Amino acid sequence: MQTTKIGLVGYGMFGSDVIAGTLWDLQRNGISPYLDRLGLDDRARDYRDLGFDLVAVGTRSEGSAQRAVADNERETGKRPAAFWGDAPWEDLLAAHPDLDLLVVATPDHLHTAPILAALRTGTHVVAEKPLCLTVDEADTIIAESSRNGLVVGVDMHKRYDPDHRRIFGELLEGLGDPIYARGVLEEPLEVSTQTFKWVEDSDPFTYVGIHWVDLFMHYLKLQPLAAYAVGQKKRLRRDFGKDAFDAVQAVVTHRCGLTVIYENNWLTPADFEGPVNQESHLVGAHGKVESDSQYRGLRYWIENRGSRTANTHFFRQVRRPDGSRVSLGYGKDSLIDCIEKVLHVRAGTPAAELEGTYPDAPSQRLPIAVVHAVRAVLARNHAHFEAGRAPVATASFGPEGIQLHDPYGQEPSAEIYAGSVWPERRGPAARGAERR
């Protein structure tokens, strides 16, 4: 267990930034220096002699694979093996049967295949969000990880935002029964038109709305009851020839009565002052919390460069005495927490005992159920809108599964997913049963 061997698939916007920066720090100094932000500093001594080695990277193109190799060599002095192609994880896993951890940073619709491939070779996984796109895929991942006693962690970094920890850890009790909430996350136009080539296979809600879904469902222990969603296809179609949603608005009502409104787009112009626009509201019977996650109080303007704001909480770099930089922030914290659980299991703790203590696969089942339902409703309602009909399709969740309800259809309802979406909670998460 002295060295944890890591493979990375995907080296796009997030893989080459937050994930790569985290892996460089781990290879240099191990995991111990980064545990105090998670309240895990008591374990630092246990891990002080453990090393990390990025032994392989896999990407779609040879160019991005070689860039990942060069970047890692520049930062750590080590050259990982490079793989590329439509499914580079297959060759990567075959060439490294002793791999301990696979980090998955592929496009949204390409998460499930490398996750399952890793689990079936006995390899732990840390994946970018969303875990997958359907409940069926989530069920398969959960079953495979449970069968093999492996960790599947998901980068749900909004759980680790210090503002959110204050809201849900200290302020929530005084708010009283939650009544309604709102989550907004708006991405730059550059993301949907230049950075990502796969926007037609996803949508703004699936890509970033999942963060708010996970945040509210995790901390409030919610179970979904009904979903409604609409989306717009205008600018990406008109100006860029992409048959993709510009924006999505989703409304999810839960069994406790709480309704959450999600607003997402990837249209924010380049001259917007921040990297993204994001905020949340939570209204309770006795109060309200408003959190502006975009404007954290640091604002500046420079001639010919416009006004800017900076979120220094998420991911920033601090210069070391030798001139190199160490990364820190809640964007790194979520990855470190998941990787620490891998070390826990490698040291002999059963993975099942850690369930609910980090963003694991079982914790993602209900958020993925919401994504699954919203995507189905979104597609149906957009078809109605384009045909000149009112977008009135909805979805319901229950013991019978997820049902799509459409008054225009030949059948009053259609099955989206068969099987209960409200399983009994296990582990530490069971202590916070849904508010009623």
C-alpha positions as CSV (number, residue, x, y, z in Angstrom):
1,M,0.0,0.0,0.0
2,Q,3.0,2.3,-0.1
3,T,2.2,3.7,-3.5
4,T,-1.3,4.2,-5.0
5,K,-1.2,3.8,-8.8
6,I,-3.6,6.0,-10.6
7,G,-5.0,6.2,-14.1
8,L,-6.8,9.2,-15.6
9,V,-9.2,9.1,-18.5
10,G,-10.2,12.4,-20.0
11,Y,-8.1,15.6,-20.2
12,G,-10.5,18.3,-21.1
13,M,-11.5,21.4,-19.2
14,F,-11.8,19.9,-15.8
15,G,-9.4,16.9,-16.2
16,S,-6.5,19.2,-17.2
17,D,-7.1,21.8,-14.5
18,V,-8.7,20.8,-11.2
19,I,-8.1,17.1,-11.4
20,A,-4.6,17.3,-12.8
21,G,-3.6,19.9,-10.2
22,T,-4.9,17.7,-7.5
23,L,-3.0,14.7,-8.8
24,W,0.3,16.7,-9.1
25,D,0.0,17.7,-5.5
26,L,-0.6,14.1,-4.4
27,Q,2.4,12.9,-6.3
28,R,4.6,15.5,-4.7
29,N,3.5,15.4,-1.1
30,G,1.0,12.6,-0.6
31,I,-2.5,13.2,0.9
32,S,-1.7,14.2,4.5
33,P,-1.2,17.9,3.9
34,Y,-4.8,18.3,2.5
35,L,-6.8,16.4,5.1
36,D,-7.4,19.2,7.7
37,R,-9.9,21.1,5.4
38,L,-12.0,17.9,5.6
39,G,-11.8,17.5,9.3
40,L,-9.6,14.4,8.7
41,D,-6.4,15.7,10.2
42,D,-6.3,13.0,12.8
43,R,-5.6,10.5,10.0
44,A,-2.7,12.4,8.5
45,R,-0.1,10.4,10.4
46,D,-1.5,7.2,9.1
47,Y,-0.9,8.3,5.5
48,R,2.4,10.2,5.8
49,D,4.5,7.5,4.2
50,L,2.1,6.7,1.3
51,G,2.9,7.9,-2.2
52,F,0.9,8.4,-5.4
53,D,1.9,7.8,-9.0
54,L,-0.1,8.8,-12.1
55,V,1.0,5.8,-14.2
56,A,-1.3,6.2,-17.2
57,V,-3.5,8.7,-19.0
58,G,-6.2,8.0,-21.7
59,T,-7.9,10.5,-24.0
60,R,-9.8,10.7,-27.2
61,S,-6.9,12.1,-29.3
62,E,-3.2,11.5,-29.3
63,G,-2.5,15.2,-29.0
64,S,-4.4,15.5,-25.7
65,A,-2.8,12.3,-24.4
66,Q,0.7,13.6,-25.1
67,R,-0.2,17.0,-23.6
68,A,-1.3,15.2,-20.4
69,V,2.0,13.3,-20.3
70,A,4.1,16.5,-20.9
71,D,2.2,18.4,-18.2
72,N,2.6,15.7,-15.6
73,E,6.3,15.4,-16.4
74,R,6.8,19.2,-16.1
75,E,5.1,19.2,-12.7
76,T,6.3,15.9,-11.2
77,G,9.2,14.7,-13.3
78,K,7.2,11.5,-14.1
79,R,6.0,10.4,-17.6
80,P,2.8,8.3,-17.4
81,A,2.0,5.9,-20.2
82,A,-0.3,7.4,-22.9
83,F,-3.4,5.8,-24.5
84,W,-5.9,7.3,-26.9
85,G,-8.9,6.4,-29.0
86,D,-12.7,5.9,-28.6
87,A,-12.3,3.8,-25.5
88,P,-8.8,4.4,-24.2
89,W,-9.7,3.0,-20.7
90,E,-9.8,-0.5,-22.2
91,D,-6.1,-0.5,-23.2
92,L,-5.1,1.5,-20.1
93,L,-6.7,-1.1,-17.8
94,A,-5.3,-4.0,-19.7
95,A,-1.8,-2.6,-19.6
96,H,-2.0,-1.8,-15.9
97,P,-3.7,-4.7,-14.1
98,D,-2.3,-3.5,-10.8
99,L,-3.9,-0.1,-11.1
100,D,-5.4,1.0,-7.7
101,L,-7.6,3.9,-8.9
102,L,-9.1,5.2,-12.1
103,V,-10.2,8.8,-12.3
104,V,-12.9,9.4,-14.9
105,A,-13.2,12.8,-16.5
106,T,-14.7,11.9,-19.8
107,P,-17.8,13.7,-21.3
108,D,-21.1,13.2,-19.4
109,H,-22.5,10.4,-21.6
110,L,-19.2,8.5,-21.4
111,H,-18.9,7.9,-17.7
112,T,-20.6,4.6,-17.3
113,A,-18.3,2.5,-19.6
114,P,-15.0,3.3,-18.0
115,I,-16.4,3.1,-14.5
116,L,-17.8,-0.4,-15.0
117,A,-14.6,-1.5,-16.8
118,A,-12.5,-0.4,-13.8
119,L,-14.8,-2.0,-11.3
120,R,-14.7,-5.3,-13.2
121,T,-10.9,-5.3,-12.9
122,G,-11.0,-4.6,-9.2
123,T,-10.1,-0.9,-9.5
124,H,-11.5,1.9,-7.4
125,V,-13.0,4.8,-9.2
126,V,-13.4,8.6,-8.7
127,A,-15.6,10.1,-11.3
128,E,-16.6,13.6,-12.4
129,K,-20.3,14.4,-12.1
130,P,-22.8,13.3,-13.1
131,L,-22.1,9.7,-12.1
132,C,-24.2,8.5,-15.1
133,L,-27.4,9.5,-17.0
134,T,-30.0,6.9,-16.0
135,V,-31.1,5.0,-12.9
136,D,-30.4,1.7,-14.6
137,E,-26.8,2.7,-15.1
138,A,-26.6,3.9,-11.5
139,D,-28.0,0.5,-10.3
140,T,-25.4,-1.4,-12.3
141,I,-22.6,0.7,-11.0
142,I,-23.8,0.4,-7.4
143,A,-24.2,-3.4,-7.7
144,E,-20.8,-3.8,-9.3
145,S,-19.0,-1.7,-6.7
146,S,-20.8,-3.5,-3.9
147,R,-20.0,-6.9,-5.3
148,N,-16.3,-6.1,-5.5
149,G,-16.1,-4.1,-2.3
150,L,-14.8,-1.0,-4.2
151,V,-15.1,2.7,-3.7
152,V,-16.9,4.8,-6.3
153,G,-16.5,8.5,-5.4
154,V,-18.1,11.3,-7.4
155,D,-16.8,14.9,-7.6
156,M,-19.7,16.7,-5.9
157,H,-17.7,19.7,-4.8
158,K,-20.6,21.9,-3.9
159,R,-21.1,19.8,-0.8
160,Y,-17.6,21.1,0.3
161,D,-18.1,24.8,-0.3
162,P,-17.5,26.5,3.1
163,D,-20.6,28.7,2.6
164,H,-22.7,25.6,2.0
165,R,-21.3,23.8,5.0
166,R,-22.2,26.9,7.1
167,I,-25.7,27.0,5.7
168,F,-26.5,23.3,6.1
169,G,-24.4,22.6,9.1
170,E,-25.3,25.6,11.3
171,L,-28.1,27.7,9.8
172,L,-30.5,25.0,8.6
173,E,-32.0,24.1,12.0
174,G,-33.1,27.7,12.7
175,L,-34.8,28.0,9.3
176,G,-37.5,25.5,10.3
177,D,-39.2,23.3,7.8
178,P,-37.9,23.9,4.3
179,I,-40.6,25.3,1.9
180,Y,-38.9,26.0,-1.4
181,A,-35.4,26.5,-2.8
182,R,-33.7,27.7,-5.9
183,G,-30.4,26.8,-7.6
184,V,-28.8,28.8,-10.5
185,L,-25.7,27.8,-12.4
186,E,-24.9,29.5,-15.7
187,E,-21.9,28.5,-17.7
188,P,-19.9,30.5,-20.4
189,L,-21.0,30.3,-24.0
190,E,-17.4,29.2,-24.8
191,V,-18.1,25.9,-23.0
192,S,-21.0,25.0,-25.2
193,T,-19.5,26.3,-28.5
194,Q,-15.7,25.7,-28.2
195,T,-14.6,23.7,-25.2
196,F,-17.1,20.8,-25.4
197,K,-17.8,18.9,-28.6
198,W,-20.5,16.8,-27.1
199,V,-23.2,19.4,-26.0
200,E,-25.8,17.7,-28.2
201,D,-25.4,14.6,-25.9
202,S,-26.0,16.5,-22.7
203,D,-27.7,19.8,-21.6
204,P,-27.0,22.5,-19.0
205,F,-29.1,20.8,-16.3
206,T,-27.4,17.5,-16.7
207,Y,-24.0,19.0,-16.9
208,V,-24.1,21.5,-13.9
209,G,-27.6,21.4,-12.5
210,I,-26.7,18.0,-10.9
211,H,-24.5,20.0,-8.5
212,W,-27.5,21.7,-7.0
213,V,-29.6,18.5,-7.1
214,D,-27.0,16.7,-5.1
215,L,-26.5,19.5,-2.7
216,F,-30.1,19.9,-1.7
217,M,-30.9,16.2,-1.8
218,H,-27.8,15.3,0.3
219,Y,-28.1,17.8,3.1
220,L,-31.9,17.9,3.2
221,K,-32.3,14.1,2.7
222,L,-34.9,14.6,0.0
223,Q,-36.9,12.0,-2.0
224,P,-38.3,13.2,-5.3
225,L,-42.1,13.1,-6.0
226,A,-42.6,15.0,-9.3
227,A,-40.6,16.8,-11.9
228,Y,-41.4,19.3,-14.7
229,A,-38.9,20.7,-17.1
230,V,-38.7,22.9,-20.2
231,G,-35.7,24.0,-22.3
232,Q,-34.9,26.4,-25.2
233,K,-33.0,25.7,-28.4
234,K,-32.3,29.1,-30.0
235,R,-28.8,30.5,-30.1
236,L,-26.8,27.3,-30.3
237,R,-29.0,26.2,-33.2
238,R,-29.1,29.5,-35.0
239,D,-25.6,30.8,-34.6
240,F,-23.5,27.6,-34.1
241,G,-25.5,24.8,-35.9
242,K,-25.8,22.7,-32.7
243,D,-29.0,20.9,-31.9
244,A,-28.5,21.5,-28.2
245,F,-30.4,23.2,-25.4
246,D,-29.3,26.7,-24.6
247,A,-31.0,26.7,-21.2
248,V,-33.1,24.4,-19.0
249,Q,-35.6,25.2,-16.2
250,A,-36.6,22.3,-14.0
251,V,-39.0,22.2,-11.0
252,V,-38.8,19.2,-8.7
253,T,-41.2,18.6,-5.8
254,H,-40.3,16.2,-3.0
255,R,-42.2,14.0,-0.7
256,C,-41.8,16.4,2.2
257,G,-43.4,19.2,0.2
258,L,-40.2,21.1,-0.6
259,T,-40.0,22.3,-4.2
260,V,-36.7,23.2,-5.8
261,I,-36.4,25.3,-9.0
262,Y,-33.2,24.8,-11.1
263,E,-32.1,27.3,-13.7
264,N,-29.2,26.4,-15.9
265,N,-27.7,27.6,-19.2
266,W,-24.4,27.7,-21.0
267,L,-24.9,31.1,-22.8
268,T,-23.0,33.5,-20.5
269,P,-21.0,35.9,-22.7
270,A,-17.2,36.1,-22.5
271,D,-17.4,39.7,-21.1
272,F,-19.4,38.6,-18.0
273,E,-17.3,39.5,-14.9
274,G,-17.1,36.0,-13.4
275,P,-16.1,32.5,-14.6
276,V,-19.8,31.4,-14.0
277,N,-22.9,32.8,-12.6
278,Q,-24.3,30.9,-9.6
279,E,-26.5,31.3,-6.6
280,S,-28.9,29.5,-4.3
281,H,-31.9,30.4,-2.1
282,L,-33.4,28.3,0.6
283,V,-36.7,29.4,2.3
284,G,-37.9,27.8,5.5
285,A,-40.8,28.4,7.8
286,H,-38.8,30.7,9.9
287,G,-36.3,32.3,7.6
288,K,-34.3,32.4,4.4
289,V,-30.7,32.0,3.3
290,E,-29.4,33.6,0.1
291,S,-26.0,32.5,-1.2
292,D,-24.3,34.3,-4.1
293,S,-21.7,31.7,-5.1
294,Q,-20.4,33.9,-8.0
295,Y,-19.7,37.1,-6.2
296,R,-17.7,36.3,-3.1
297,G,-16.8,39.9,-2.4
298,L,-13.6,40.2,-4.5
299,R,-14.3,42.6,-7.4
300,Y,-11.8,44.6,-9.5
301,W,-11.6,46.5,-12.8
302,I,-8.7,47.4,-14.9
303,E,-8.6,49.7,-17.9
304,N,-9.4,47.8,-21.2
305,R,-10.0,44.6,-19.2
306,G,-13.4,45.3,-17.8
307,S,-14.8,44.4,-14.3
308,R,-14.1,41.0,-12.9
309,T,-15.0,39.0,-9.8
310,A,-13.2,36.0,-8.4
311,N,-14.3,32.9,-6.5
312,T,-11.1,32.2,-4.5
313,H,-12.9,29.5,-2.5
314,F,-13.2,27.0,-5.4
315,F,-9.7,26.4,-6.8
316,R,-6.7,28.6,-6.4
317,Q,-2.9,28.2,-6.4
318,V,-0.4,29.3,-3.7
319,R,3.2,29.8,-4.6
320,R,5.8,27.5,-2.9
321,P,9.2,28.8,-2.0
322,D,10.7,27.1,-5.0
323,G,8.3,28.9,-7.4
324,S,6.0,26.0,-8.0
325,R,2.4,26.1,-6.9
326,V,0.1,24.0,-4.7
327,S,-3.6,24.0,-5.3
328,L,-6.3,24.3,-2.7
329,G,-10.0,25.0,-2.5
330,Y,-13.3,23.1,-2.3
331,G,-12.9,21.9,-5.9
332,K,-9.9,19.9,-4.6
333,D,-11.5,18.9,-1.3
334,S,-14.2,16.7,-2.9
335,L,-11.5,14.7,-4.8
336,I,-9.3,14.4,-1.8
337,D,-12.2,13.1,0.3
338,C,-13.0,10.4,-2.3
339,I,-9.4,9.4,-2.6
340,E,-9.0,9.2,1.2
341,K,-11.8,6.6,1.2
342,V,-9.9,4.5,-1.3
343,L,-6.9,4.5,1.1
344,H,-9.3,3.6,3.9
345,V,-10.5,0.5,2.0
346,R,-7.0,-0.5,0.8
347,A,-6.0,-0.5,4.5
348,G,-8.7,-3.0,5.3
349,T,-12.0,-1.1,6.0
350,P,-14.9,-2.6,4.2
351,A,-16.3,-0.2,1.6
352,A,-19.8,-0.7,2.9
353,E,-18.8,0.7,6.3
354,L,-18.0,4.0,4.6
355,E,-21.3,4.4,2.7
356,G,-22.8,7.8,3.2
357,T,-19.6,9.4,4.5
358,Y,-18.6,10.8,1.1
359,P,-20.2,11.4,-2.3
360,D,-20.4,7.7,-3.2
361,A,-22.4,5.9,-5.8
362,P,-25.4,5.0,-3.6
363,S,-25.8,8.7,-2.7
364,Q,-26.1,9.5,-6.4
365,R,-29.0,7.2,-7.1
366,L,-31.8,9.7,-6.3
367,P,-30.0,12.7,-7.9
368,I,-29.5,10.5,-11.1
369,A,-33.2,9.6,-10.9
370,V,-34.0,13.3,-11.1
371,V,-31.6,13.8,-14.0
372,H,-33.2,10.7,-15.8
373,A,-36.7,12.0,-15.3
374,V,-35.9,15.6,-16.2
375,R,-34.1,14.6,-19.4
376,A,-37.2,12.6,-20.5
377,V,-39.6,15.4,-19.7
378,L,-37.4,17.9,-21.3
379,A,-37.3,16.0,-24.6
380,R,-41.0,15.4,-24.6
381,N,-41.9,19.0,-23.8
382,H,-39.6,20.4,-26.4
383,A,-41.2,18.2,-29.0
384,H,-44.6,19.5,-27.9
385,F,-43.4,23.1,-28.1
386,E,-42.0,22.7,-31.6
387,A,-45.3,21.1,-32.7
388,G,-47.2,24.1,-31.5
389,R,-48.5,22.4,-28.3
390,A,-48.2,23.5,-24.7
391,P,-45.3,21.8,-22.9
392,V,-47.3,20.0,-20.2
393,A,-45.6,16.7,-19.8
394,T,-44.4,15.8,-16.2
395,A,-42.8,12.9,-14.4
396,S,-43.6,11.2,-11.1
397,F,-41.5,9.1,-8.8
398,G,-42.8,6.2,-6.6
399,P,-42.6,2.6,-5.7
400,E,-43.6,1.7,-9.2
401,G,-40.7,3.6,-10.7
402,I,-40.6,6.8,-12.7
403,Q,-43.5,7.5,-14.9
404,L,-43.8,10.1,-17.7
405,H,-47.3,11.7,-17.9
406,D,-48.3,13.3,-21.1
407,P,-51.9,14.3,-21.9
408,Y,-51.1,14.4,-25.6
409,G,-49.9,10.8,-25.7
410,Q,-51.9,7.8,-26.7
411,E,-51.2,6.4,-23.2
412,P,-51.7,8.7,-20.1
413,S,-48.4,7.6,-18.7
414,A,-45.3,5.8,-19.9
415,E,-42.5,4.1,-17.9
416,I,-39.2,5.8,-17.7
417,Y,-37.7,3.5,-15.1
418,A,-39.1,0.3,-13.5
419,G,-38.4,-0.3,-9.9
420,S,-38.8,1.7,-6.7
421,V,-36.8,5.0,-6.5
422,W,-37.2,5.2,-2.8
423,P,-35.0,2.4,-1.3
424,E,-34.5,2.2,2.4
425,R,-31.5,4.2,3.5
426,R,-28.5,2.5,5.0
427,G,-25.4,3.6,6.8
428,P,-24.8,7.0,8.3
429,A,-27.1,8.7,5.8
430,A,-30.0,6.9,7.5
431,R,-29.6,9.1,10.5
432,G,-31.0,12.0,8.6
433,A,-34.3,10.6,7.3
434,E,-36.2,12.8,5.0
435,R,-38.0,15.7,6.7
436,R,-41.8,15.3,6.6
